[in-house]
Structures are given as C-alpha cells and as structure tokens.
Amino acid sequence: PELEPETPAPDAGGLVIVSTPEKMSLNAGAGGVGGMGGEILHAATAAEFTALAEGTWTVSGDRLENPGDQAIAAKWLQVASAPGPGFVVEAEMRVTSTLPSVCDQSFGIAGGSPKGKQVFGAGVIFPCDGDSRARITDVLDWEDGYNADAVLGESSFSPGEEWRTYRFELEGTTLRLSIDGEQMAETDLDPGINPDAKDLEVGLWSQGVSVQVREITVTSPT
C-alpha cells in the first residue's frame, strides 16, 4: 500500500500544549553532589531515573525513556538545577524510532535561565526537507514546537540507532554541542547569561522521537 505523505509537526496555530509540574532541585539527590566545579547529578540506575521521570518520560528496566508517540510540544523535563554560572550535561542516548505520521521530529538536551529569559537546546532534528542535523537552538518558547525554534548553530548529523554521548555545555558566553567527542555546533551568546543567575536548569526533551537514556551526568565547570 502507498505510504501517507509526511506532514510537518504542528505549528503554533494547531499545537497541543502539555504542561508538566516544576521539579525540585536535584543538587543533593539521585547520587548528585552539589557545589561549583563538581558533580551535580549522576543517574544510571532504575531508582535514580525514577526520581527524574515525569510526564511522558518513564523508566523501563534501567533506562529512562520517552516513547515519542506524540507530535506535540511538552515542556522539557528538568533533571537538575545548576548553581551557576555554567553547566555541562552529558547524556548517553539512542534513538529507537521516529513518529512516522509527521516530520521535523527532534530531541536533545535543554538548559538555561528561565527567569533571565535565556533557555537553549542542543540536539538533533529530522527535518521534512533534507538530512538530519545536529543543532543548538533557542528553546525559551517551547510551546511553538521544538521544530520551530531559532537555530543558533548546526551541522549535518545522523544519529542512527546507536548509543551516543551528547554533551551540551555553557562556558562563559559560549554554548557547545558535542556528540561522541566531536564538536557539532557552537554559538556565542550576546548578551551572555547573567553570571549571578541562581535559576540555571538543565533537562531533556523529545518531540516525535522515541529515545532511551542509559546515563546522564550534570557537572559545573571548574
């Protein structure tokens, strides 16, 4: 039978919004150790992932996962609060499928200062036209869909279905995305995030992509 043509993920006009409650800081939870220049969060077991799971994110075995079965924008899953002024997030993730009824599906890591109105995402999009790309975007207004976010830096990249290490870091005014140790995107913020900001948060998102996470670590730059 003929396949139905792909249609773009919903835009702001027809988007269904899913809200999730705010999560508490995990600086002292799930094996994390608070403080600058050290580990804030490390999760790699079912118990640790259970402390993080919320909304469409669930735990299966010893993995945190999102089924990616909805083409809607859900607020990104906060997993930790960083003491500022920077962060490093490393997540071992793999894609198991993408929602076939749409295109422009995406997933990745988010972080920034909500009160300062600076929140950014680093991940992968499967666009309607062309090959998949690794990119850094502005995800402050996540309600319009992560596919609609302003792109700050990108390069061609195909994640396949292999386990890969995604590293998203904020150092000074610079945001970087590396995958398996290779830098894929970088951008300099102007202005940068307030170095005195006390509301830095980091987390994960997925829109139309089934992903699994087997380890995530959040640290503060030294």
C-alpha positions in Angstrom: 0.0 0.0 0.0 1.1 3.6 -0.6 2.5 5.4 2.3 0.8 8.5 3.6 3.0 11.6 2.9 4.7 13.1 5.9 3.2 16.2 7.3 5.1 18.8 9.3 4.9 18.7 13.1 2.1 21.1 14.2 2.9 24.8 14.3 1.9 27.3 16.9 -1.6 27.5 15.5 -2.6 23.9 16.0 -0.3 22.9 18.7 -1.5 21.0 21.7 0.4 22.1 24.8 1.3 19.6 27.6 2.4 21.2 30.9 4.4 19.4 33.5 4.8 20.5 37.1 8.0 22.1 38.2 10.7 19.7 39.6 12.7 20.4 42.7 16.5 20.8 42.5 18.3 17.5 42.5 21.6 19.0 43.6 21.6 16.7 46.6 19.6 13.8 45.1 20.0 10.8 42.9 23.6 10.4 43.7 24.5 14.0 42.9 26.9 16.2 44.8 26.2 19.9 44.8 28.8 22.7 44.5 30.7 24.5 41.8 33.3 22.6 39.9 31.8 19.3 40.8 29.1 16.7 40.0 25.6 17.9 40.4 23.7 14.9 39.2 24.6 11.4 38.1 21.8 8.9 37.1 22.3 5.5 35.6 20.0 3.1 37.5 16.3 2.5 37.6 16.0 4.1 41.1 17.9 7.2 40.0 15.9 7.5 36.8 12.6 7.0 38.7 13.5 10.2 40.7 13.6 12.1 37.4 10.8 10.5 35.4 7.7 12.7 34.8 5.1 13.3 32.2 5.9 11.3 29.0 9.2 10.2 30.5 9.1 6.8 32.1 11.5 4.2 33.4 11.9 0.8 31.7 14.4 -1.6 33.2 17.4 0.5 34.0 16.7 3.2 31.3 14.9 6.5 31.2 12.8 6.7 28.0 10.3 8.7 26.0 8.1 6.9 23.6 8.0 9.8 21.2 4.5 8.9 20.2 3.1 12.4 20.2 3.8 15.3 17.7 3.1 17.8 20.4 5.3 20.1 22.4 5.7 19.1 26.0 7.8 21.3 28.4 11.3 19.9 28.6 11.9 17.6 31.5 14.0 19.3 34.2 16.5 16.9 35.8 18.7 19.3 37.8 19.4 22.8 38.9 22.9 24.1 38.4 24.4 26.6 41.0 25.6 28.8 38.1 27.1 30.4 36.1 27.6 27.4 33.7 26.9 23.7 33.2 28.0 20.6 31.4 25.4 17.9 30.6 26.5 14.5 29.2 23.8 12.0 28.3 24.2 8.6 26.7 21.1 8.3 24.5 19.9 6.4 21.5 17.0 6.8 19.0 14.8 3.8 18.6 12.2 5.3 16.2 10.6 8.5 14.9 6.9 9.2 14.7 6.0 8.2 11.1 2.9 10.5 10.8 5.0 13.7 10.9 8.4 15.1 10.1 10.5 17.8 11.9 10.8 15.4 14.9 13.5 16.4 17.4 15.2 15.5 20.7 18.0 16.7 22.9 19.2 18.5 26.0 18.0 21.8 27.2 19.4 24.3 29.7 19.5 27.9 30.7 18.0 30.6 32.9 14.1 30.8 32.6 13.9 33.9 34.8 16.6 35.6 32.6 14.6 34.5 29.5 17.5 32.6 28.1 17.0 28.9 27.6 18.7 26.9 24.9 18.5 23.4 23.4 21.1 21.1 21.8 20.1 18.1 19.9 19.0 16.6 16.6 16.2 17.4 14.2 14.8 15.1 11.5 13.5 17.8 9.0 10.8 17.5 6.4 13.3 18.5 3.7 16.8 17.1 3.8 19.0 15.1 6.1 19.0 15.1 9.9 21.0 17.9 11.6 22.7 18.5 15.0 21.9 22.0 16.2 21.8 24.5 19.0 18.5 26.4 19.3 16.7 28.9 21.4 14.0 26.9 23.3 12.7 29.5 25.6 9.3 29.5 23.9 9.0 25.7 23.7 5.2 26.0 23.2 5.6 26.6 19.5 7.2 23.2 19.0 10.9 22.5 19.2 11.0 22.2 15.4 10.2 26.0 15.2 13.0 27.2 17.4 15.5 29.7 16.2 18.7 27.9 15.1 22.0 29.3 16.6 24.4 26.7 15.1 24.1 23.4 13.2 25.8 20.8 11.1 24.7 17.6 9.3 24.5 14.5 11.6 22.7 11.2 11.5 22.3 9.6 15.0 21.2 6.2 13.7 20.1 3.8 16.4 23.4 3.5 18.2 24.2 4.7 21.7 25.8 8.1 21.5 27.1 10.6 24.1 25.6 14.0 23.7 27.5 16.8 25.6 25.9 20.2 26.0 27.9 22.9 27.8 27.7 26.5 28.7 31.1 28.1 29.5 31.1 31.8 29.9 29.1 33.1 26.9 29.8 30.0 24.7 27.4 27.2 24.1 28.7 23.9 22.6 27.2 20.7 21.4 29.5 17.7 21.0 28.5 14.1 20.0 30.8 11.2 20.8 33.6 13.7 21.4 33.2 15.6 18.1 32.0 19.2 18.2 28.9 19.6 16.1 27.7 23.2 16.9 28.8 26.2 18.8 27.5 29.7 19.4 28.4 32.8 21.4 25.7 34.5 23.4 25.3 38.2 23.3 24.4 39.0 26.0 25.6 36.0 27.9 23.6 34.5 30.8 23.9 36.6 33.9 26.8 35.1 35.8 24.9 35.7 39.0 21.9 33.8 37.9 20.7 31.3 40.5 18.0 29.6 38.4 20.0 27.6 35.9 18.2 24.5 35.0 19.0 21.6 32.7 17.0 18.7 31.3 15.8 16.7 28.3 13.2 16.9 25.6 11.7 14.8 22.8 9.0 15.6 20.3 8.1 12.7 18.0 11.3 10.8 18.7 11.5 7.6 20.8 14.6 7.8 22.8 16.3 5.9 25.6 18.8 7.3 28.1 21.1 4.9 30.0 23.2 7.5 31.8 23.2 11.3 32.4 25.7 13.4 34.3 25.5 17.1 35.1 28.5 19.0 36.4 29.6 22.6 36.9 32.6 23.9 35.0 35.7 24.3 37.2 
